[in-house]
Amino acid sequence: ILDDPDLKDIDPTVLKHCHAAAATCILEAGKQKADLSAISTCLEDCKLDKERIEQFCTEYQKNKDALEILLGSIGRSPLHITDVSWRLEYQIKSNQLHKTYQPSYLVTLNVENSDSGSHPDVSFSCTMEQLQDLVGKLKDAAKSLERATQM
């Protein structure tokens, strides 16, 4: 999209935002199995002109079946964390051979999806502060869940 000569005068950030908005609109319409009148109404609320709405709806209708198949293949339930493992990594030098002495944690989440069984593990690296922030947020979530179940 960024290489299209018709769009060269538009700010790349604006183009990315427009692309993300259009993709979100298409995915939500497919997820909700929205009919063309609902899509048209939504786009009218966004102040799109009739010609663009008709063009969008025509393209959406042509690709609706393929979109529903794609969305169906993704799965409906979120991943479930079954185990967590971690290790401390201590980086002594960077790629440029500068001494860095930066400790970080490599965290691996073992996950599964109830729709389709196991998935590849989710791994990430974080600093001690980021890990403490994650642990704090998880504790807050656990407390919120505990309060919700006591009501």
N, C-alpha and C positions, 0 to 999 in steps of 0.2 A: 504494500500500500504506500509506503513512504517513497518508493521509487517512481510512482505513477506521475507522469508529467502534468496531468490535469490538477494534481494536488500539491504541486511544488510550492505554491504560494501560501499554503496553510501551515501553521505552526505544528511541528511533529507531535508535541504534547497534546494538542487539541485533537489531532487525528487518532492518537492512541486512546484518548478518552472516548471519542466517538465510537471507535471500534469496540472497546470494552462495553459501552452502553448497548450497542447493537447486539453483540454476542449475548449479553445478559438478557436482553429482551427476547431474543430467539430461544434461548435455553429455558427461560421461565415459561414462555408460551408453550413450548414442547412439553415441559414438565407438568404444566397445568392442563394440557390437552385443550388449550384455548381455541375457540372457533374464530373465524375471520372477523365477525362483528365485534367480539371482545378486543381483539388485537387492534382493529380500526379505531375503536373508542379510546383505547389507551394511547395510541399514536396521535389522535386528534387532541387529547389532553396535553400532549407534549408539543403541540402547536406545529405539527408537520402538515404540509399542504396535501390536498387530496391526491394529486398525481403521485407523489412519493409514497403515500399510504397504499395506493393501489399497486404500485410497483413492488413494494415490500411484501404485501399480502400475496401477490402472484408468485414471487420467488419463494416465499415461505410455504405456500401450498404445494409447489413443485417438489420441495425438499422435505416436506413434513414426515413422510414415511421413513426416509433414511434417518432423520433426526430422532424419531421415536425408537428406532432400532438401536441407534447409538446410545441414547439415554438409557435404554433397557439393559444394555450390556455393561453399564457402569455399576449398577447395583443400587439397592435402595437403603441399605442400612450402613451406618458409619462403621469404621474399623474399631475393633475392640482390642485394647492392650491386654495381652496375656502375661507378659513378663518384661522386666527392664534390667538391662545390664549396663555397666559403665566402667570406664577406666580413666585413670589420670594420664594425660599426655603432657610431656614437658618439652617444649620446643626450645632448643638451645641456639640454633642459628636459622636465619631466614634464607631465602633463595639467593640473596645478594651477599651471603656469608657474613652478615652483621649479627652480632650476638644479641639475642632477644630475651632469653630466659623467661618465657611466658608459659605458665601452666594453663592447661585447658582440660576439659572433660569431654570424652567421647561417649555419648549416650546412645544406646541401641534399644529401641522399643520393638518387642516381638508382638506382632499384630495378627488378627484374623478377622475375617468378615463372615458373618453368619450366612450370607447368601452364597458364597463360593469357597468357604474354607480359608486356608492360609494365604497370606500375602507376603511379599518380600518385607524384610524388617525395615523399619524407619530409623535411620541413623543421623545424628547431628553432633556438631561440636559446639561447645559453649564455654564461656569464662565462668569463674566461680560466682561472680555477681549475677550473671544471667541464669545460672543454675539455681542460685538462692531465690531469685525472682520467680522462676518456674515452680520451685517447691512451695513458695509462699502462695502463689496463685492456686496451686493444687490443694493446699490446706484450706484456703478460703472456699474453694468449690466444695470440698468435702463437708465443711461446716454448714454451708448453704443447703446442701443436700440433706444433711442430718436434721436441720431445722425444718425443712420442707416435709420430711417424713414424720416428724413429731406432731404436726398440725392435724 
